[in-house]
């Protein structure tokens, strides 16, 4: 399973709670707000001034580490 830029943040956190520290590291603190339900990774990254490609790389690296 790979996280894509179009996945909702809430879905990612629900399915892959191990990604929470990655979101925290980037300052994406909307995990506790209603925006996470509607915002996808791309939008959330842009709103927080983050490079969405780098965030995706780190989120997927987190998942890859889980499988190792």
Residue pairs with C-beta under 8 A, 6 or more apart in sequence:
1 63
2 60
2 63
3 12
3 16
3 19
3 41
3 56
3 59
3 60
3 63
4 41
4 56
5 40
5 41
5 42
5 52
5 56
6 40
6 41
6 42
7 40
7 41
8 36
8 37
8 38
8 39
8 40
9 23
9 28
9 30
9 31
9 35
9 36
9 39
9 40
9 41
9 44
10 31
10 36
10 37
12 19
12 41
12 59
13 19
13 20
13 23
13 31
13 36
16 62
16 63
16 66
18 62
18 63
18 66
19 59
19 62
19 63
20 31
21 62
22 55
22 58
22 59
22 62
23 29
23 31
24 31
25 58
26 45
26 48
26 50
26 55
26 58
27 48
27 50
28 44
28 45
28 48
28 50
28 55
30 36
30 39
30 44
35 44
36 44
39 47
41 52
41 55
41 56
41 59
42 52
44 50
45 51
45 52
45 55
46 52
